[in-house]
Amino acid sequence: MDKPDKKNRNFRLTLVDATSHERLWSLRFSKSNLLVGGISAVVVVLLVIFSLIAFTPIRTFIPGYPDANSRRQAVQNVLRIDSLETRILQWELYTENLRRVVAGEAPIRLDTLIIGSQGSRAVSDAHYLAIRDSLLRLEVTEEEQFGVSAGARRGNLPIEALSFYTPVKGVMSKGYERVQHPWVDITAPVGSTVMAVLDGTVVYTSWEQESGYTLILQHGSDLLSVYKNNQKLLHRSGDVVKAGTPVGMLAPSSSLTKGDHLHFELWYKGASVDPSHYIKF
C-alpha cells in the first residue's frame, strides 16, 4: 500500500455541535490554498487601510499630516513673505536714492513695483533694473546742472540751529518710529497747501500707486525733506524754492485707516531723524 504524498496532503476545518455532534460547517484546504488565502487576506486589508487613509478624513488624524488649516496657514505665510520681500526691496531702493542725493551723486527713480492684472509683485529681476537704470542715466545727467552738490555744501549750521516752517497745517496723527515708521503722518484736509520747510532745491519728483506724487528737497547742512501723498506738485526737479513756498497740494489718502494725511520725512547726514524734534506740528 502506497504512503500518501505529504506535499499534496489536504486538511479539513470543521465546526461540530458539541451536543449532537452534528457537522455545521466544513472547509477543506491544502497548504498551498492556505498560503494563497493568507496572502490575499493581507493584501485586501492593506488596500482597505490605504483607501481609508487616502480618500477619507481619517488621514488628518495621522501625526504630522497637514490639514486644511495648516495648508491655509502655509499659503498665508507665503503671501506675507512675498509682501515683506516687496517692502524690503522698495525700502532698499528708496534709501539708496536718498544716499545718492545726500552724497551729491546722481539720483535715480524708484521702480519698485509693477501693477498688473495679477496684482502687485516685486521688481526682483536684476536685468530689468539694470536696463531701467541705464535708461534713466540720461535723465540723471541733466540733473547735474542743478548744482545739488554745491547746494549740499552751502551752510554748515547744525540742524538744531535751523528754523523750520511747518510743511502743512494739521495734526500729527502718527509719530516717528526709527525702524517701522521713520516718518510722521500729518492729518489735514484734502487740497491743503504743502510748503517747503527750508530753502532748498527740488532734486526728485515722481508718482507712485501707493503714495501719489512725491517731492524731495535738498537743503544745506546735509539735510533732505520728503513730501508724499500729494495730488499735485507745484515745482519740477531743479527748481529752487524758499522756505514756506508752496510745493504741492495734499491728496486723498488711499488708506481708510490712516485718513487724509501728508507723509513727511526728514533726513540729516544720510539718516532719518524725528521731525517733531525740530518742527512744531
ZAKE-361101 format. One line per 3 residues: number of its first residue (from 1); for each residue x, y, z of C-alpha. Coordinates in steps of 0.25 Angstrom, whole numbers, plus 5000, padded with zeros to 4 digits. Example, Ala and Ser with C-alpha at 12.3 -4.5 7.8 and 13.67 -1.06 7.14 Angstrom:
// ZAKE-361101
1) 5049,4982,5031 | 5055,4996,5029
This chain:
// ZAKE-361101
1) 5000,5000,5000 | 5006,5013,4996 | 5008,5024,5006
4) 5001,5037,5004 | 5009,5049,4998 | 5011,5059,5009
7) 5012,5071,4999 | 4998,5068,4994 | 4992,5066,5007
10) 4979,5072,5009 | 4973,5078,5022 | 4959,5080,5027
13) 4954,5090,5036 | 4940,5086,5042 | 4930,5092,5052
16) 4923,5082,5060 | 4911,5083,5070 | 4917,5079,5084
19) 4904,5072,5088 | 4899,5065,5076 | 4912,5064,5068
22) 4905,5069,5056 | 4914,5076,5046 | 4911,5090,5044
25) 4921,5095,5034 | 4933,5089,5027 | 4945,5094,5019
28) 4955,5086,5012 | 4969,5092,5008 | 4983,5089,5005
31) 4996,5096,5009 | 4996,5104,4996 | 4982,5108,4998
34) 4985,5113,5012 | 4997,5121,5007 | 4990,5128,4995
37) 4978,5131,5004 | 4986,5137,5015 | 4994,5146,5005
40) 4981,5150,4999 | 4975,5154,5012 | 4987,5162,5016
43) 4986,5170,5002 | 4972,5172,5004 | 4974,5178,5018
46) 4985,5187,5013 | 4976,5192,5001 | 4965,5195,5011
49) 4974,5203,5020 | 4981,5211,5009 | 4967,5214,5003
52) 4962,5219,5017 | 4975,5228,5018 | 4975,5233,5004
55) 4960,5236,5002 | 4954,5239,5015 | 4957,5250,5026
58) 4963,5239,5035 | 4977,5243,5029 | 4976,5256,5037
61) 4978,5249,5050 | 4992,5244,5045 | 5002,5252,5053
64) 5009,5262,5044 | 4999,5261,5033 | 4995,5275,5028
67) 4980,5278,5030 | 4972,5289,5023 | 4976,5299,5033
70) 4991,5296,5032 | 4991,5298,5017 | 4983,5311,5018
73) 4993,5316,5028 | 5004,5312,5019 | 4998,5320,5008
76) 4997,5332,5017 | 5011,5331,5021 | 5016,5330,5007
79) 5008,5343,5003 | 5013,5350,5016 | 5028,5346,5012
82) 5025,5352,4997 | 5019,5365,5003 | 5032,5366,5012
85) 5041,5364,5001 | 5034,5375,4993 | 5035,5384,5005
88) 5050,5381,5007 | 5053,5384,4992 | 5045,5396,4992
91) 5052,5402,5004 | 5066,5398,4999 | 5064,5405,4986
94) 5058,5417,4993 | 5069,5418,5003 | 5079,5417,4992
97) 5073,5428,4985 | 5074,5437,4997 | 5088,5433,5000
100) 5092,5437,4986 | 5085,5451,4987 | 5092,5454,5001
103) 5105,5450,4995 | 5103,5459,4983 | 5102,5447,4973
106) 5092,5445,4962 | 5079,5441,4968 | 5071,5430,4961
109) 5056,5428,4961 | 5049,5417,4969 | 5043,5406,4961
112) 5040,5396,4972 | 5026,5391,4968 | 5019,5387,4955
115) 5004,5388,4956 | 4998,5377,4946 | 4985,5369,4944
118) 4991,5359,4954 | 4993,5369,4965 | 5006,5375,4971
121) 5019,5368,4970 | 5033,5371,4974 | 5043,5376,4963
124) 5053,5366,4966 | 5059,5364,4952 | 5073,5370,4953
127) 5074,5370,4938 | 5061,5379,4937 | 5066,5388,4948
130) 5079,5389,4940 | 5072,5393,4927 | 5064,5403,4935
133) 5076,5409,4942 | 5083,5411,4928 | 5071,5418,4922
136) 5070,5427,4934 | 5084,5431,4934 | 5081,5440,4922
139) 5071,5448,4930 | 5080,5448,4942 | 5091,5454,4935
142) 5083,5466,4932 | 5080,5468,4947 | 5095,5470,4950
145) 5093,5484,4945 | 5084,5487,4957 | 5097,5488,4966
148) 5092,5478,4976 | 5106,5476,4981 | 5109,5491,4983
151) 5095,5493,4990 | 5099,5482,5000 | 5111,5489,5003
154) 5104,5503,5006 | 5102,5505,5020 | 5109,5497,5031
157) 5099,5500,5042 | 5095,5489,5051 | 5081,5484,5050
160) 5077,5489,5064 | 5080,5504,5059 | 5071,5503,5047
163) 5057,5510,5047 | 5047,5501,5040 | 5034,5504,5034
166) 5022,5495,5037 | 5020,5487,5024 | 5005,5486,5025
169) 4995,5492,5035 | 4989,5480,5042 | 4991,5470,5054
172) 5001,5459,5055 | 4993,5446,5054 | 5005,5437,5055
175) 5018,5439,5061 | 5033,5435,5057 | 5038,5421,5060
178) 5052,5419,5055 | 5050,5405,5050 | 5036,5403,5045
181) 5031,5417,5043 | 5043,5426,5040 | 5034,5438,5037
184) 5022,5445,5042 | 5007,5446,5037 | 5001,5460,5038
187) 4986,5459,5036 | 4980,5471,5028 | 4968,5474,5019
190) 4970,5469,5004 | 4975,5481,4996 | 4983,5487,5007
193) 4996,5494,5003 | 5009,5487,5005 | 5020,5496,5008
196) 5035,5495,5008 | 5041,5494,5022 | 5054,5501,5018
199) 5061,5508,5006 | 5065,5497,4996 | 5066,5491,4982
202) 5056,5481,4977 | 5064,5468,4974 | 5053,5458,4972
205) 5039,5457,4967 | 5031,5444,4964 | 5017,5438,4965
208) 5014,5424,4971 | 5002,5416,4972 | 5002,5416,4988
211) 5008,5429,4991 | 5003,5438,4980 | 5012,5450,4976
214) 5026,5451,4983 | 5035,5462,4984 | 5049,5463,4991
217) 5056,5476,4994 | 5071,5477,4997 | 5075,5487,5007
220) 5088,5492,5013 | 5095,5485,5024 | 5093,5471,5018
223) 5078,5472,5020 | 5067,5466,5012 | 5052,5467,5013
226) 5042,5457,5007 | 5027,5461,5004 | 5018,5449,5000
229) 5003,5448,4997 | 5001,5460,4988 | 4991,5461,4977
232) 4999,5471,4970 | 5013,5477,4970 | 5016,5492,4968
235) 5030,5490,4965 | 5039,5481,4956 | 5053,5476,4958
238) 5064,5487,4958 | 5054,5498,4963 | 5060,5506,4975
241) 5050,5509,4986 | 5049,5517,4998 | 5045,5513,5012
244) 5030,5514,5013 | 5028,5513,4998 | 5016,5504,4993
247) 5022,5491,4987 | 5009,5483,4986 | 4994,5480,4989
250) 4990,5469,4998 | 4983,5457,4992 | 4972,5448,4997
253) 4979,5436,5005 | 4977,5422,4999 | 4977,5417,5013
256) 4963,5417,5020 | 4970,5414,5034 | 4980,5426,5033
259) 4971,5436,5027 | 4976,5448,5018 | 4990,5452,5023
262) 5004,5457,5018 | 5015,5447,5019 | 5027,5455,5023
265) 5041,5451,5025 | 5054,5458,5030 | 5068,5452,5027
268) 5080,5458,5033 | 5094,5454,5028 | 5089,5441,5022
271) 5080,5436,5034 | 5065,5439,5037 | 5062,5448,5049
274) 5049,5451,5056 | 5043,5463,5050 | 5035,5466,5063
277) 5048,5469,5070 | 5051,5481,5061 | 5037,5485,5055
280) 5024,5489,5063 | 5012,5482,5057
